[in-house]
Amino acid sequence: MKQLEHIIARVIKTRVTIVVVLTLLVIVSSFQTLSKLSVDNSLSIWFLEDDPSYKAYIDFQEAFGSDEIFIAMFPVEDAVGAKEKQRLLNLHEAVDALPYVETSFSLAKAKYPIYTNGHIVFDELYNPQRSKKGLKNLYSKLDGVTNQLVTADFKHQFFYIQLAPTPLIEGNREIIVNEIKRLIEKEYSNYYLTGPPVLNEAYSLGIYKESMMFGVLTVLVITIMLLFLLPSRRYLLVSLLAVAVPLTLLFGIITSLGFALNMISMLIPTILLVYSVSDAVHIINIYHKEGLKQHNISQIKLITLVVRKSLTPCFYTTLTTFVGYFALYLSPLPAFKNMGVFTCIGLLLSFFLVYLIIIIGFSFMTSSFESAKPPLNFNVFSQTQLINWTNAVTSKYKNVIIMGFSALLLYGVYTVFQVNIDTDSLDLLAEGRAKQDLRYVESKLNSSSRLQLDISAPSGKKMFNKEALILLGAFQKKLQSNPLIGNIVSIVDIKSFLEARTPLLVQPSVSEVDIKKTFASIHNSENGFFKVFSEDCSSAGITVSFKEMKTSQLEQMLFDIKNDFNSVFAEKDYTLKINGFAVVFAQLNNFILETQFKSFFWAFLIGFLCLLVFIKDFKTTVLVLIPNVLPLVILAIFMSLFDIPLGVTTAMITPIMLGIAMDDTIHLVYKYKRVKGIKGTSEKRINSAMTYTGSALFSTTIALVAGFLIISSSAVPSVKDFGLLCAVTVSAALITDIFYLPALLKKFDS
């Protein structure tokens, strides 16, 4: 006690110096944040560089071309007129000159094969001199390609821009998207633009806007809440400083180290602001209560008493919350790792600076407590009456409460296994131009993303023999029956087209040599956007296009593709490689599941050990831990009832909520332990503890729920779900703390 009093006296003595230093740090951090804060939604934040699937994806881009592809759709009067062809050619010339563009493709560049004199030549597919009837007839025979270049009514054209491989363009997406839009607008006043680069840039812009909005809303809501939660308006300024300073310094650290915001870390400001408020309210409420009781105590002794009474529970609440976030570091996803590390740094800063700022703030205040009252209050609501009522209910109906909540706990455990694991890519994007353009393009094109299937023979023999071509045709027919697949382009389309126009190619007299000679004359550069075979003809390529979909649907589509391949090709004779971002994205479900189980296991284990050290009694620790698991299973029930899946944003929810749920429990149990020396039953002790800490429990829960409801106001569906689920879980944690926990302690902790 004396040593603590000495430390506090030193802090107060050097308070002016500390204030000056903190002010300078805040100014530097604010400048650093404003000048360097950026958004990173690149693929590398979701997958480690040495991850096999990520490396395979990058290697595929180097070999077959990037699937970072813009898709532009132009509404036109006559898609096959000479004027429209020239506009497309003008755009090709401008776009192909850009250093980060690998190639572009449209009807103006497309060609079709003609068999003559034993080999194949190519002619322009877009010939305005042909009649519309002739063009429609020609296009219908190459519908796999032409459906992706022009609509059947000739009222919409499609234009593709393939960028350099992902690692080369990730840092310049904003510049690239704006430049592409500028070039398109030179030729077309009305257009729709989508594709991975557009969607990624829309994600990043949305993250930046929402993080700013969350910050402003959180500060506003916290200020209003503090007017209700604080015993006097004189505590308002010190509370706001205790909340704002740690967050400002944290973002100064983040930006100084070169890190950027992403869809996960954008939630850090709101979470830390609310957490800091919770600690500040606890400390200030204790200070005011002790000030009302201790009339003749000096200010330093009063502050020392408050710090001594609040330090242990606040330390353990910080520790359990720290554990919940640090468990995210065990995730295989870099975005979660960064979220865990930086939130933990923020928690430590908050814990230290909240005490430092509040101690200095108290030192500037007078010792007048009697006249103090909350700046705002509801006259119809009395926390004291509510606390007394809950104490009476948990005493009278403790058996009923234990049975009811325990039954809910068991049902919730069952429900945990009913929650779906899924990420809908569209739920990562807010409503706006990018999402509207995507929907409209997909309604006309029936796709917006693509995969590249690479089929080869292990023996290294050429793929263009009679057997291989027949098998490819059978495989493609199966793929076309898959409802998840939109368009397919392969050598089979060219083969069918040639056979329809040149029946001699399908005569029995045609030899293997003739077939190889015929198809080997097709070169990728003629229609380079679709890779129908490798340069040495040892592998055949099939381009599969599809709409944006959920990861569960992607998994199903990939599973179906592999099954279809195995049903047609002999495994010992042919191999299949599926390449593209969708292959990597589909693995998110496995990573999410791994994050949930690994992070929750360690958070639970370390949380239990923290409680055991704190409580120093195994039986009581178990009794205390049970109510902290209940909010998590209520979360599972809620997700199951409303069909909310575990996705990329909600994957971190259980370890975080476990840590937060323990906070109020620790404050309550700390006071319960402190009154154990008082003569009386466990019922009297828990009632006394509830009376002392009940108002703080309500205050912190209100602050947390308000903060998470701010997140639930997000225009991004997946972020909105995260905020709503957290608000529900925190509310459930309060209910279990004021009903289930007291009932258990009154019944079993004799």
C-alpha positions in Angstrom: 0.0 0.0 0.0 2.8 2.4 0.9 4.8 1.6 -2.2 1.7 2.1 -4.4 1.0 5.4 -2.7 4.6 6.5 -3.3 4.3 5.6 -7.0 1.0 7.6 -7.3 2.6 10.5 -5.5 5.5 10.5 -8.0 3.0 10.4 -10.9 1.1 13.4 -9.6 4.3 15.3 -8.9 5.5 14.9 -12.5 2.0 15.2 -14.0 2.8 18.3 -16.1 5.8 16.6 -17.7 3.7 13.5 -18.4 0.9 15.5 -19.9 3.4 17.3 -22.2 5.0 14.1 -23.3 1.6 12.4 -24.0 0.4 15.5 -25.9 3.5 15.4 -28.1 3.1 11.6 -28.7 -0.6 12.1 -29.6 0.3 14.9 -32.1 3.0 12.8 -33.7 0.8 9.7 -33.8 -2.1 11.7 -35.3 0.1 13.1 -38.0 1.5 9.7 -38.7 -1.9 8.1 -39.0 -3.4 10.9 -41.1 -0.5 10.8 -43.6 0.2 7.1 -43.8 -3.0 5.3 -42.9 -4.0 3.0 -45.8 -6.1 0.0 -46.7 -4.7 -3.4 -47.7 -7.2 -5.9 -49.0 -4.6 -7.9 -51.0 -4.6 -11.7 -51.3 -1.3 -11.9 -49.3 -3.1 -10.8 -46.0 -5.3 -13.9 -46.2 -2.6 -16.4 -47.1 1.0 -16.8 -46.0 3.5 -16.4 -48.8 4.8 -20.0 -48.3 1.3 -21.5 -48.3 1.3 -24.2 -51.0 -2.1 -23.1 -52.4 -1.0 -19.4 -52.6 2.3 -20.3 -54.2 0.5 -22.6 -56.7 -1.9 -19.7 -57.6 1.0 -17.3 -58.2 2.8 -19.9 -60.3 -0.3 -20.4 -62.3 -0.5 -16.7 -63.1 3.1 -16.7 -64.3 2.4 -19.6 -66.6 -1.1 -19.1 -67.8 -1.8 -15.4 -67.2 -3.4 -13.5 -64.4 -7.1 -13.9 -63.5 -7.0 -10.3 -62.3 -9.4 -9.4 -65.1 -11.6 -6.4 -65.7 -14.9 -7.2 -67.4 -16.5 -4.1 -69.0 -20.0 -4.3 -70.6 -21.1 -1.7 -73.1 -24.8 -1.2 -73.9 -24.9 -0.3 -77.6 -27.4 0.0 -80.4 -25.8 -2.4 -82.8 -23.0 -4.5 -81.4 -21.9 -5.8 -84.8 -21.8 -2.4 -86.6 -18.6 -0.9 -88.1 -18.7 2.0 -85.7 -18.8 -0.2 -82.6 -15.9 -2.2 -83.9 -13.8 0.9 -84.3 -14.6 2.0 -80.8 -13.5 -1.3 -79.4 -10.2 -1.2 -81.4 -9.6 2.4 -80.1 -10.0 1.1 -76.6 -7.7 -1.9 -77.2 -5.0 0.4 -78.5 -5.2 2.6 -75.4 -5.5 -0.2 -72.8 -2.8 -2.4 -74.3 -0.3 0.5 -74.0 -0.6 0.5 -70.2 2.5 -1.2 -68.6 0.4 -3.3 -66.1 -1.9 -4.8 -68.8 -1.0 -8.2 -70.1 -3.7 -8.4 -72.8 -7.2 -7.3 -73.7 -9.9 -9.1 -75.5 -13.2 -8.4 -77.2 -15.2 -9.2 -80.3 -12.9 -6.9 -82.2 -9.9 -9.1 -81.5 -11.6 -12.5 -81.7 -11.0 -14.8 -84.6 -12.4 -18.1 -85.8 -10.7 -21.1 -87.4 -11.0 -22.1 -91.1 -9.7 -25.4 -92.3 -8.0 -25.2 -95.6 -5.3 -27.2 -97.4 -4.7 -29.4 -94.4 -4.1 -26.7 -91.9 -6.0 -24.1 -90.0 -6.1 -20.3 -90.6 -8.0 -17.7 -88.7 -10.4 -15.0 -89.9 -11.9 -12.1 -88.0 -15.0 -13.0 -86.0 -16.2 -9.4 -86.1 -16.8 -8.6 -89.8 -19.3 -5.7 -90.2 -19.6 -6.7 -93.9 -21.5 -9.9 -93.1 -25.2 -9.8 -92.7 -26.7 -10.1 -89.2 -28.2 -13.4 -90.1 -24.8 -14.7 -91.3 -23.1 -13.4 -88.1 -25.8 -15.0 -85.9 -25.4 -18.3 -87.7 -21.6 -18.1 -87.3 -21.7 -17.1 -83.6 -24.2 -19.8 -82.8 -21.6 -22.4 -83.8 -19.0 -20.9 -81.5 -21.4 -20.0 -78.7 -18.9 -20.9 -75.9 -16.7 -18.0 -77.0 -19.2 -15.6 -78.6 -21.6 -15.7 -75.6 -18.8 -14.1 -73.6 -18.2 -11.3 -76.2 -21.7 -10.2 -77.2 -25.3 -10.8 -76.0 -27.7 -12.7 -78.3 -29.7 -9.5 -79.1 -26.5 -7.7 -80.1 -27.3 -5.0 -77.6 -24.3 -5.5 -75.2 -20.6 -6.0 -75.9 -18.1 -7.4 -73.4 -14.5 -6.2 -73.1 -11.8 -8.0 -71.0 -8.6 -6.5 -69.6 -6.1 -9.0 -68.2 -3.6 -7.5 -65.8 -0.1 -8.6 -64.8 0.1 -11.3 -62.1 -1.3 -10.3 -58.7 1.9 -9.6 -56.7 2.9 -7.0 -59.4 -0.3 -5.0 -59.2 -1.7 -5.4 -55.7 -0.2 -2.1 -54.4 -1.5 -0.1 -57.4 -5.1 -1.3 -57.7 -6.6 2.2 -57.0 -4.4 3.8 -59.7 -5.1 1.0 -62.2 -8.9 1.0 -61.6 -9.1 4.8 -62.0 -6.9 4.7 -65.2 -9.0 2.0 -66.8 -12.2 3.9 -66.0 -10.7 7.0 -67.5 -9.8 5.3 -70.8 -13.2 3.6 -71.0 -15.0 6.9 -70.5 -13.2 8.4 -73.5 -15.1 6.0 -75.7 -18.2 5.1 -73.7 -20.4 7.3 -71.6 -22.5 4.4 -70.4 -20.7 1.3 -69.2 -20.7 -1.4 -66.5 -17.3 -2.5 -65.0 -16.6 -5.4 -62.7 -14.0 -8.2 -62.1 -11.6 -8.9 -59.2 -9.6 -5.6 -59.5 -12.8 -3.5 -59.3 -14.3 -5.6 -56.4 -11.0 -5.5 -54.5 -10.7 -1.7 -54.8 -14.4 -1.4 -53.8 -13.6 -3.5 -50.7 -10.7 -1.3 -49.8 -12.6 1.9 -50.3 -15.5 0.6 -48.2 -13.2 -0.4 -45.4 -11.6 3.0 -45.3 -14.9 4.8 -45.2 -16.5 2.6 -42.6 -13.5 2.7 -40.3 -13.7 6.5 -40.3 -17.5 6.3 -39.8 -17.1 3.8 -36.9 -14.6 6.0 -35.2 -16.7 9.1 -35.3 -19.9 7.2 -34.3 -18.1 5.4 -31.5 -16.8 8.7 -30.0 -20.2 10.3 -30.3 -22.0 7.4 -28.7 -19.4 6.9 -26.0 -19.7 10.6 -25.1 -23.5 10.3 -24.8 -23.2 7.1 -22.8 -20.7 8.6 -20.4 -23.2 11.3 -19.6 -25.5 8.5 -18.3 -22.9 6.2 -16.8 -20.6 8.6 -15.0 -21.6 9.9 -11.5 -20.7 13.5 -12.5 -20.0 15.5 -15.7 -16.6 16.4 -14.2 -15.4 12.9 -15.0 -16.3 13.3 -18.7 -13.1 14.9 -20.0 -10.7 12.5 -18.2 -12.8 9.5 -19.5 -12.6 10.7 -23.1 -8.9 11.3 -22.8 -8.4 7.8 -21.3 -10.2 6.4 -24.2 -8.7 8.4 -27.1 -5.0 8.6 -26.2 -4.3 4.8 -26.2 -6.0 4.4 -29.6 -4.2 7.3 -31.1 -0.9 6.0 -30.0 -1.7 2.5 -31.3 -2.5 3.7 -34.8 0.7 5.7 -34.7 2.5 2.5 -34.0 0.6 0.5 -36.7 1.2 3.1 -39.5 4.9 3.6 -38.4 5.5 -0.1 -38.9 4.0 0.1 -42.4 0.8 -1.9 -41.7 -2.6 -1.1 -43.2 -6.2 -1.6 -42.3 -8.1 -4.5 -43.7 -11.6 -5.9 -43.2 -10.7 -7.4 -39.9 -8.4 -4.7 -38.4 -10.9 -2.0 -39.2 -12.8 -3.1 -36.1 -9.9 -2.3 -33.8 -10.8 1.3 -33.1 -14.4 0.6 -32.0 -13.3 -2.5 -29.9 -10.6 -0.6 -28.1 -12.6 2.5 -27.5 -15.4 0.5 -25.9 -12.9 -1.6 -23.9 -11.2 1.6 -22.5 -14.5 3.0 -21.6 -15.4 -0.1 -19.6 -12.2 0.1 -17.5 -12.5 3.9 -17.1 -16.2 3.6 -15.9 -15.2 0.8 -13.4 -12.4 2.9 -11.9 -14.4 6.2 -11.8 -17.3 4.5 -10.1 -15.1 3.0 -7.4 -13.4 6.4 -7.0 -16.8 8.1 -6.5 -18.2 5.5 -4.2 -15.1 5.5 -2.0 -15.1 9.3 -2.1 -18.6 9.3 -0.7 -17.6 6.9 2.1 -14.1 8.3 3.0 -14.7 11.9 4.0 -11.5 12.6 5.9 -9.0 10.8 3.6 -6.4 12.7 1.6 -6.6 12.8 -2.1 -3.4 10.7 -2.7 -4.7 8.1 -0.2 -8.1 8.0 -1.9 -6.5 7.5 -5.3 -4.3 4.8 -3.9 -7.3 3.1 -2.4 -9.1 3.2 -5.7 -6.2 1.9 -7.6 -5.7 -1.0 -5.1 -9.3 -2.0 -5.3 -9.6 -1.8 -9.1 -6.2 -3.0 -10.2 -6.6 -6.7 -9.6 -10.0 -7.1 -11.4 -9.0 -4.8 -14.2 -5.7 -6.6 -14.6 -7.4 -10.0 -14.9 -10.1 -8.6 -17.3 -7.4 -7.2 -19.4 -5.6 -10.5 -19.3 -8.6 -12.6 -20.3 -9.5 -10.2 -23.1 -5.8 -10.2 -24.1 -5.9 -14.0 -24.2 -9.0 -13.9 -26.4 -7.3 -11.7 -29.0 -3.9 -13.3 -28.8 -5.5 -16.6 -29.6 -6.1 -15.1 -33.0 -2.3 -15.2 -33.6 -2.6 -18.9 -33.8 -4.8 -18.6 -37.0 -3.2 -19.5 -40.3 -4.5 -16.3 -41.8 -2.2 -13.3 -41.6 -5.1 -10.9 -41.3 -6.2 -12.6 -38.1 -2.6 -12.7 -36.8 -2.2 -9.0 -37.3 -5.6 -8.3 -35.7 -4.6 -10.3 -32.7 -1.2 -8.8 -32.2 -2.2 -5.1 -32.7 -5.3 -5.5 -30.5 -3.2 -7.0 -27.8 -0.8 -4.0 -28.0 -3.8 -1.7 -27.8 -5.1 -3.5 -24.7 -1.8 -3.1 -22.9 -1.6 0.6 -23.9 -5.2 1.1 -22.7 -4.6 -0.7 -19.4 -1.6 1.4 -18.6 -2.7 4.7 -19.9 -6.3 4.5 -18.5 -4.8 4.4 -15.0 -2.1 7.0 -15.8 -4.6 9.5 -17.3 -7.3 8.9 -14.7 -4.8 9.3 -11.8 -3.6 12.6 -13.3 -7.2 13.6 -13.9 -8.3 12.9 -10.3 -5.3 14.9 -9.0 -6.7 18.0 -10.7 -10.2 17.5 -9.2 -11.6 18.8 -6.0 -12.8 16.4 -3.3 -16.5 17.4 -3.5 -18.6 14.2 -3.9 -21.9 14.8 -2.2 -23.2 17.3 -4.8 -22.2 15.2 -7.8 -24.9 13.5 -9.9 -25.0 11.9 -13.4 -25.4 14.6 -16.1 -28.2 12.6 -17.7 -30.4 9.9 -16.1 -33.7 8.1 -16.5 -35.9 8.8 -13.6 -38.1 5.8 -14.4 -35.1 3.4 -14.2 -33.3 2.5 -11.0 -30.3 0.2 -11.1 -30.5 -0.3 -7.4 -34.0 -1.6 -7.6 -33.1 -3.9 -10.5 -30.1 -5.3 -8.6 -32.2 -5.9 -5.5 -34.8 -7.7 -7.6 -32.2 -10.0 -9.3 -30.7 -10.8 -5.9 -34.1 -11.8 -4.6 -34.9 -13.9 -7.8 -31.6 -15.8 -7.8 -32.2 -16.6 -4.1 -35.8 -17.7 -4.4 -35.6 -19.5 -7.8 -32.0 -20.6 -7.9 -32.9 -24.3 -8.7 -35.2 -23.3 -11.5 -32.6 -20.8 -12.9 -29.8 -23.5 -12.8 -32.0 -26.1 -14.5 -33.2 -23.7 -17.2 -29.8 -22.2 -18.0 -28.2 -25.6 -17.9 -30.7 -27.0 -20.3 -30.0 -24.1 -22.6 -26.3 -24.8 -22.3 -26.7 -28.4 -23.4 -29.0 -27.4 -26.3 -26.4 -24.8 -27.3 -23.6 -27.3 -27.3 -25.6 -29.4 -29.8 -26.4 -26.3 -31.9 -22.7 -25.5 -32.2 -22.3 -28.4 -34.7 -25.3 -27.1 -36.7 -23.7 -23.7 -37.5 -22.6 -23.5 -41.2 -19.1 -22.4 -42.1 -19.3 -20.3 -45.2 -18.2 -17.0 -46.7 -20.3 -15.2 -49.4 -18.0 -13.0 -51.4 -20.9 -10.6 -52.1 -21.4 -10.2 -48.3 -17.9 -8.6 -48.1 -19.1 -5.8 -50.3 -21.5 -2.9 -49.4 -24.2 -1.9 -51.8 -23.0 0.6 -54.4 -21.9 1.0 -58.0 -19.4 -1.9 -57.9 -22.0 -4.4 -56.5 -24.7 -3.1 -58.9 -22.4 -3.4 -61.9 -21.5 -6.9 -60.9 -25.1 -8.1 -60.7 -26.0 -6.5 -64.0 -23.0 -7.9 -65.8 -23.7 -11.4 -64.4 -27.3 -11.2 -65.5 -26.1 -10.8 -69.1 -22.9 -12.8 -69.1 -23.9 -15.5 -66.5 -20.4 -15.2 -65.1 -17.7 -12.8 -63.7 -14.9 -15.1 -62.5 -13.0 -18.0 -64.0 -11.0 -21.1 -63.4 -8.4 -22.7 -65.7 -8.5 -26.5 -65.9 -5.2 -28.0 -67.1 -5.4 -31.7 -68.3 -2.3 -33.5 -69.2 -0.9 -37.0 -69.7 1.9 -38.0 -67.3 3.6 -39.8 -70.1 4.1 -36.4 -71.8 2.4 -37.4 -75.0 0.4 -34.8 -77.0 -3.2 -34.2 -76.0 -4.4 -33.9 -79.6 -5.1 -37.5 -80.4 -8.4 -39.1 -81.1 -8.8 -40.6 -77.7 -7.9 -37.4 -75.8 -10.2 -35.3 -77.8 -13.1 -37.7 -77.3 -12.5 -37.7 -73.6 -12.2 -33.9 -73.5 -15.6 -33.7 -75.3 -17.2 -36.1 -72.8 -15.7 -34.1 -69.8 -16.9 -30.8 -71.2 -20.4 -32.2 -71.7 -20.5 -33.1 -68.0 -19.2 -29.6 -67.0 -21.9 -27.9 -69.1 -24.6 -29.7 -67.0 -23.3 -28.2 -63.8 -25.7 -25.4 -62.7 -22.8 -23.6 -60.9 -20.8 -23.2 -64.1 -21.7 -20.4 -66.6 -19.5 -20.6 -69.7 -16.8 -23.0 -70.9 -14.2 -22.6 -73.6 -11.8 -25.3 -74.8 -10.3 -27.0 -77.8 -13.5 -29.0 -77.9 -15.4 -25.9 -79.1 -12.9 -25.4 -82.0 -13.0 -29.1 -82.8 -16.8 -29.1 -83.0 -16.9 -25.9 -85.0 -14.4 -27.3 -87.5 -16.2 -30.7 -87.8 -19.5 -28.9 -88.5 -17.9 -26.9 -91.3 -15.5 -29.6 -92.6 -17.0 -33.1 -92.3 -13.8 -34.6 -93.8 -12.2 -34.1 -90.4 -14.4 -36.7 -88.8 -14.1 -39.4 -91.4 -12.6 -42.7 -90.2 -9.8 -42.3 -92.8 -8.4 -39.3 -90.9 -5.2 -40.5 -89.2 -3.7 -39.5 -85.8 -1.0 -37.6 -87.7 -3.5 -35.5 -89.6 -5.4 -34.7 -86.3 -2.1 -33.6 -84.6 -1.1 -31.6 -87.6 -4.5 -29.9 -87.8 -4.8 -28.9 -84.2 -1.2 -28.2 -83.6 -1.5 -25.4 -86.1 -3.8 -23.5 -83.7 -1.7 -21.1 -81.7 -2.6 -19.5 -78.4 -1.9 -16.0 -79.7 -4.9 -16.1 -82.0 -7.3 -16.2 -79.1 -4.8 -15.8 -76.3 -7.3 -14.8 -73.7 -8.5 -18.5 -73.6 -5.7 -20.9 -73.1 -6.9 -24.0 -74.9 -3.5 -25.8 -74.8 0.1 -25.4 -73.8 2.8 -24.3 -76.2 4.1 -27.8 -76.6 0.6 -29.3 -76.8 1.3 -31.6 -73.9 -1.7 -30.3 -72.0 -5.2 -29.1 -72.9 -6.8 -26.1 -71.1 -10.5 -25.5 -70.3 -11.6 -22.1 -69.2 -14.5 -22.3 -66.8 -16.5 -19.1 -66.0 -18.9 -18.7 -63.1 -20.7 -16.1 -61.0 -19.5 -14.8 -57.6 -20.6 -17.4 -55.1 -20.2 -18.7 -51.5 -17.1 -20.7 -50.5 -19.4 -23.7 -49.9 -20.6 -23.5 -53.4 -17.0 -23.1 -54.7 -16.1 -26.2 -52.7 -19.0 -28.1 -54.3 -18.1 -26.9 -57.8 -14.5 -27.9 -57.4 -15.6 -31.3 -56.0 -18.0 -31.8 -58.9 -15.3 -30.9 -61.4 -12.9 -33.5 -59.9 -15.6 -36.1 -59.9 -16.6 -35.4 -63.5 -12.9 -35.7 -64.5 -12.4 -39.0 -62.7 -15.6 -40.4 -64.2 -14.2 -39.7 -67.7 -10.4 -40.0 -67.6 -8.4 -42.9 -66.2 -6.4 -41.6 -63.2 -3.3 -43.4 -64.3 -3.3 -41.9 -67.8 -4.3 -38.3 -67.2 -4.0 -35.7 -64.5 -6.1 -32.6 -63.7 -4.9 -29.3 -62.2 -7.5 -26.6 -61.2 -6.0 -23.2 -61.1 -7.3 -19.7 -60.2 -8.2 -17.5 -57.2 -11.4 -19.5 -56.6 -9.2 -22.6 -55.6 -7.5 -20.5 -52.9 -10.7 -18.7 -51.8 -12.5 -22.0 -51.4 -10.0 -23.0 -48.7 -11.1 -20.2 -46.5 -13.7 -22.6 -44.8 -10.9 -24.9 -43.7 -8.9 -22.0 -42.4 -11.9 -20.5 -40.6 -12.6 -23.9 -38.9 -9.0 -24.2 -37.9 -9.0 -20.6 -36.5 -12.2 -21.3 -34.5 -11.0 -24.5 -32.9 -7.4 -23.7 -32.3 -8.0 -20.1 -31.1 -11.0 -21.1 -28.9 -9.1 -24.0 -27.4 -6.2 -21.9 -26.3 -8.3 -19.0 -25.2 -10.5 -21.4 -23.1 -7.5 -23.1 -21.6 -5.5 -20.0 -20.7 -8.7 -18.3 -19.5 -9.4 -21.2 -17.2 -5.9 -21.0 -15.8 -6.2 -17.2 -15.3 -9.5 -17.7 -13.4 -7.9 -20.5 -11.3 -5.0 -18.3 -10.3 -7.3 -15.4 -9.6 -9.9 -17.4 -7.6 -7.5 -20.0 -6.1 -10.2 -22.6 -5.7 -10.9 -25.3 -8.4 -14.5 -25.8 -7.6 -15.4 -22.1 -7.6 -13.4 -21.7 -10.8 -15.5 -24.3 -12.6 -18.7 -22.7 -11.2 -17.5 -19.4 -12.5 -16.4 -20.7 -15.9 -19.7 -22.4 -16.8 -21.7 -19.1 -17.1 -18.9 -17.8 -19.4 -19.4 -20.6 -21.8 -23.2 -20.2 -21.9 -23.0 -16.8 -23.9 -21.0 -18.6 -26.6 -23.5 -21.4 -27.1 -26.3 -18.8 -27.1 -24.3 -17.2 -29.9 -24.4 -20.6 -31.7 -28.2 -20.9 -31.2 -28.7 -17.4 -32.6 -26.5 -18.1 -35.6 -28.3 -21.3 -36.3 -31.8 -19.8 -35.9 -31.1 -16.9 -38.2 -28.9 -18.9 -40.6 -25.8 -16.7 -40.0 -22.7 -18.7 -41.0 -19.2 -18.5 -39.6 -17.4 -16.5 -42.3 -14.2 -14.6 -42.7 -15.3 -11.8 -40.4 -17.1 -13.9 -37.8 -14.4 -16.5 -37.6 -12.7 -14.7 -34.7 -15.8 -14.2 -32.7 -15.6 -17.0 -30.1 -12.1 -16.4 -28.6 -12.8 -12.7 -28.5 -16.2 -13.1 -26.9 -14.9 -15.6 -24.4 -12.3 -13.0 -23.2 -14.9 -10.2 -23.0 -17.5 -12.4 -21.3 -15.1 -13.1 -18.5 -14.5 -9.4 -17.8 -17.7 -8.7 -15.8 -17.5 -12.1 -14.2 -14.1 -11.2 -12.8 -15.3 -7.9 -11.4 -18.2 -9.6 -9.7 -16.1 -12.6 -8.4 -13.4 -10.3 -7.1 -15.8 -8.5 -4.8 -17.4 -11.9 -3.9 -13.9 -13.1 -2.8 -13.3 -9.9 -0.9 -16.4 -10.4 1.3 -15.7 -14.1 2.0 -14.1 -13.0 5.3 -17.4 -11.5 6.3 -19.5 -13.9 8.4 -22.4 -15.2 6.4 -23.5 -17.5 3.7 -22.5 -17.5 0.0 -25.9 -16.1 -0.7 -25.2 -13.0 1.4 -21.7 -12.6 -0.1 -22.8 -12.7 -3.7 -25.7 -10.4 -3.0 -23.3 -7.9 -1.4 -20.9 -8.3 -4.4 -23.8 -7.7 -6.8 -25.0 -4.6 -5.0 -21.4 -3.2 -5.0 -20.5 -4.0 -8.7 -23.9 -4.3 -10.3 -24.1 -0.7 -11.6 -20.6 -1.1 -13.1 -21.7 -4.4 -14.8 -24.7 -2.7 -16.4 -22.6 0.3 -17.4 -19.8 -1.7 -19.1 -22.3 -4.0 -20.9 -24.2 -1.0 -22.2 -20.9 0.5 -23.5 -19.9 -2.8 -25.1 -23.3 -3.4 -26.7 -23.4 0.2 -28.0 -20.0 -0.2 -29.5 -20.9 -3.5 -31.3 -24.2 -2.1 -32.4 -22.2 0.7 -34.2 -20.3 -2.1 -36.0 -23.7 -3.7 -36.8 -24.7 -0.5 -38.6 -22.1 -1.4 -41.3 -23.2 -1.4 -44.9 -21.1 -4.6 -45.4 -23.3 -7.6 -44.6 -20.6 -9.7 -43.1 -19.3 -6.9 -40.8 -22.9 -6.1 -39.8 -23.4 -9.7 -38.8 -20.2 -9.6 -36.7 -21.4 -6.5 -34.8 -24.8 -7.9 -34.2 -23.5 -11.3 -33.0 -21.1 -9.6 -30.6 -23.9 -7.4 -29.2 -26.1 -10.4 -28.6 -23.2 -12.3 -26.9 -22.3 -9.5 -24.6 -26.0 -9.1 -23.6 -26.2 -12.8 -23.0 -23.0 -12.6 -20.8 -24.6 -9.9 -18.6 -27.8 -12.1 -18.2 -25.7 -15.1 -17.2 -23.6 -13.0 -14.8 -26.6 -11.6 -12.9 -28.7 -14.8 -12.9 -26.9 -18.0 -13.7 -23.6 -17.2 -11.9 -25.2 -16.1 -8.6 -27.6 -19.0 -8.6 -24.7 -21.5 -9.1 -22.6 -19.9 -6.3 -25.6 -19.7 -3.9 -26.4 -23.4 -4.6 -23.0 -25.0 -4.7 -20.3 -22.7 -3.3 -20.9 -23.3 0.4 
